Each structure stands twice: as structure tokens, then as C-alpha cells.
């Protein structure tokens, strides 16, 4: 099989980009649950983060949190704190840490760990004892985490 120069370059770039992604088990959390470094090595896309936050099949953050900027999203929740002014209350590192594993900051929180793959008690015989490498990955990808961080970083008090 022959690769064109363009195909080879694209393949090498994709491999390099994938190599920069921090695997869920390799995330370095600070003393208070913060994650300083980007999981992808680059900033996220706020528009994509908005989609993750409002999509039932992805983060569905608005099921538990209210976000005034997302007034088009129906049935916003009140289980978690309102995210208005999130960028004024938390740093990017703190927001990233909350998304990776909020329980590292707030023990007993109901918020899911969106980028954790081990240490769970999985319900049902088909899931209990299985690790992420046994077909279960994180709820969100590293890129999606960075996208949500980028969106939350736009939410400032007026």
C-alpha cells in the first residue's frame, strides 16, 4: 500500500496529537482537586463546550445546574450550584478538576466524575469489577473536558 506525502503527514500529526492527551489514570490533581495542565495540551473550544453542556448524550450539565446564558436549554436543574459567574468563582485548573472528578474537591457530591475510569462500584453483574480498559471509558473525552472548561471560562458576572 502506498501512502501519499499528505496522508503520511496527516497520520503523523494525528499520532502526535493523540500522544499529547493525558489518559484518565495519568491526570495529576493538586491538593484541592485542581488540574493545572490541559488534558489535551491545547485550549478547548467554548462553542463545543456549550454543546456538551446541553446535550443529553454528553455532559448534560444543565440537568443539574442552571446557566442563565443557556436560557434556550429547557428544564435546567437546581441540584448543583448555578454556573453563572463560574469564571469569576473558579480558575481553569479548578474547573478542570471539578469536571475530571468533583469528589476530589467536594467529598460526597452527586456530580459524576467525567474523566475517571477506576475506583467505581459499577451496578449489575455485567459491570462490577470491570475497569475502563474492559470496554468502559470516561464519560467525556479529554477534548470535551477542555471544551467545557473553555465555555465555563466565558461565564462571568456582569
ABEGO torsion letter per residue (X at the ends): XBBBAAAAAAAAAAAAAAAABBBAAABBBBAAGBBABBAAGBBBBAAAAAAAAABAABAGAAAABBBAAAAABBGBBAABBBABGAAAABBAAAAAAAAABAAAABBGBABBBAABABGBBBBEAAABGBBAAAGBBBABBAAAAAAAAAAAAABBBX
